Amino acid sequence: MSHLLHTLRRMMHLMVGQPDYDAYLRHMRHHHPGHAPMDRTAFFRNRQEARYGGKNGGKCC
């Protein structure tokens, strides 16, 4: 049952555009073991900027 809840939670986060920090950490450990991963705040900020555009939120003015 807890696996189902975890999966549903992950799906809901992806539907609203909230990236999975734990998946990012697993990826970094497996593919980039020599690099330090971003902390949760930096990761969230990075994903928001990638999705909505730079520090202006994608606005030109």
N, C-alpha and C positions, 0 to 999 in steps of 0.2 A: 504494500500500500504506500509506503514512504517513497518508493521509486516512482510510482505513478504521480504522487504529489510533486516531487522534484521535477519530473518531466513537464507536468502542466505549468508549474511556476516558470520554468525556463521558456516554454512556448509563449506564455503571456508576456514575459519580458521582451522576447524577440518581436512579438506583434506590435508592441508600442515603441520599439526601437531602443530598448535598454540592452546594451551588450552584456555578454556573460564574462565577468572578470575571472571566474574560476577556469573557464575554458581557455582564456588568454594565458593564465599562469601555466596550465598544462602544456599549451603550445610552446611557450617560452622555455620551459624545462626540457621539452623533448627536442625542439628544433634549434634553440639558441642557448645552450647551457652556459656559455661564457658571458652572456649579457644579463645585466640586472633588469628585472621587469619594472615597469612603472608601478607606483602605488595606486590604490583604488581611485583616488581623487584625480590624479594625472591621467589615468586610463579613461575615466568617464569624460573628462574635459577633451581629451584627444578624440574620442569617438563622437562627441557632440560636434566638435569643429569639423571633423571629416564628413559628418552627415549634413550639417546645416551651413557649412562654409565658415571660413576664418573667424577672427575675433569679433567681427562686426555682426556675426550671425547671418552672413550671406547678403547683407544690405550694401548697396553701393555708396550710400551717403550717411 
